[in-house]
Amino acid sequence: MAHHSVFNACKLVAALLIWLGPSAGDERTVLAHAAEHREPAARASVGLEEVVIVIQSQRNSYHVRRSSQRKTEILQQAAKLGQGLPVVVLLHELSEYEGDWSILPALPRLSATYGQMASWFFFMEEETTVTLPLLLQVLKRYPVQEEWFLGKRLHDDEPSIIHHYAFSEDPSSFGYPDPAAGWALSAPLQQRLSERIQHGSLKSEFTIDLKHEVALYIWEEGNGPRLTAVPEFCTEPNDNCATSFTNYMPNCGDPVSKNDVFVAVKTCQKFHSERIPIVKATWEKDAGFLEYYSDTTDPSIPTISLGLPNTERGHCGKTFAILRRFMSGAVPKTDWLLIVDDDTLISLPRLRRLLRCYDPKEAVSLGERYGYGLVQNGYSYTTGGGGMVLSRRAVSRLLSSGCSCYTDDAPDDMVLGRCFTSLRVPITHSPLFHQARPDDYSETLVSLQQAISFHKHWNVDPMAVYKYWLQDVHQRDEL
């Protein structure tokens, strides 16, 4: 039977269910719960030509190369199988809109271009590897005419601020996909989500944790499907895995020199005795050049006053003063500027390893990427608490553009993001930077990372966090 005939038959069954039992408002909930608990039946096979593989690529040149290599590998693998070719989409090429990285704005574009031929949309990271025959075996288990959301299931171990404390009574009850293992949407679900996005709005303007927010949007407060856990979607390879993952910390050669990175620590007088000693006892020793910027001069640290009073909200005025000082010649000339808060915990050796992958002659803004208003053509930004890394070229372009703070206490990371968006400088994401504490993330996810940063001393022992998560025991001194 053709797909559209099966789908029409299913719609008839659904209509009968409504007439016989629950109200129309409950129909989708009943079907979603039924789908979650039943075993899928046997069905017609899905061909590779019915699969759209979306590589969640980025516009920075390093990531363009990596995603292009991954696309080539997938198409070469498909050609050897001789079973048809999947469509492989590099997400950054889907449109000119940078906000496509947040997936939801990209769904209508994907539907418009590939919806007529696709049975499945499979999303993967640049460093995810996929074995196509095993992927097809997985997809064949699920009826293509139904709504399916497939992935490797993650869950919160405790209520998390980055998830707005969702499901606080039972955090483990809600599952969301591990992006490194890949995740999939069936075509009917993809189509319905696309229509909903085009005719609705999101509850929050902020995109903070993409994987969790996509899962929440799909779940639709119980009206849509939950994530179906697929054991063959893996991060660590074994014989039964359709996917596996290498590492978020790429190996691009020797780390950049510690003298290629200038570190700016934002602080204020009330935290001099509380937070600065933690920095000095943990990661300060790994910095080649570092300055503390405060609202007062304190020779014992020492701090530098930028002539601006401390602000309780954002620190845009302070950050722009740091940018001007970085370019002024008052500090050593380096390729990279790292701006952190005084309660940021960071591994500078790991950061220098990561920076080897990037070209400082390009305008680079690197860190943990958030978004604001992305469904309505908003902008992306690098979160300040996890650390903002800027190439000298990026700082130069920003300052010469005339873009500035609307007030000194504006949120500096968001203002920088808005400025870089207007300059068409991409915000490059690495999940190794963290705006929150380790406990605010899935332990399954964080334990497999070589994290670069965490943020906040609240309700944790920052020394213990640094030693356990960030300190390399056998770290050699890199000059």
VENCOR-V188816 format. One record per run of one state. SS is the DSSP state (hx for helix, st for strand, lp for the rest). FROM is the first residue (numbers start at 1). LEN is the number of residues. If there is no record, write none. Layout:
{{SS	FROM	LEN} {SS	FROM	LEN}}
//
This chain:
{{lp	1	2} {hx	3	18} {lp	21	3} {hx	24	14} {lp	38	10} {hx	48	3} {st	51	5} {lp	56	5} {hx	61	21} {lp	82	5} {st	87	4} {hx	91	3} {lp	94	4} {hx	98	5} {lp	103	1} {hx	104	11} {lp	115	5} {st	120	5} {lp	125	3} {st	128	3} {lp	131	1} {hx	132	8} {lp	140	9} {st	149	3} {lp	152	1} {st	153	2} {lp	155	6} {hx	161	3} {lp	164	7} {hx	171	3} {lp	174	2} {st	176	2} {lp	178	1} {hx	179	3} {lp	182	1} {st	183	4} {hx	187	13} {lp	200	6} {st	206	2} {lp	208	2} {hx	210	13} {lp	223	5} {st	228	2} {lp	230	3} {st	233	1} {lp	234	9} {st	243	3} {lp	246	12} {hx	258	3} {st	261	6} {lp	267	2} {hx	269	3} {lp	272	4} {hx	276	6} {lp	282	2} {hx	284	3} {lp	287	2} {st	289	6} {lp	295	8} {st	303	3} {lp	306	10} {hx	316	13} {lp	329	7} {st	336	6} {lp	342	2} {st	344	3} {lp	347	1} {hx	348	8} {lp	356	9} {st	365	3} {lp	368	1} {st	369	4} {lp	373	1} {hx	374	3} {lp	377	2} {st	379	4} {lp	383	5} {st	388	4} {hx	392	10} {lp	402	10} {hx	412	11} {lp	423	4} {st	427	3} {lp	430	8} {hx	438	3} {lp	441	2} {hx	443	4} {lp	447	6} {st	453	3} {lp	456	6} {hx	462	9} {lp	471	9}}
//
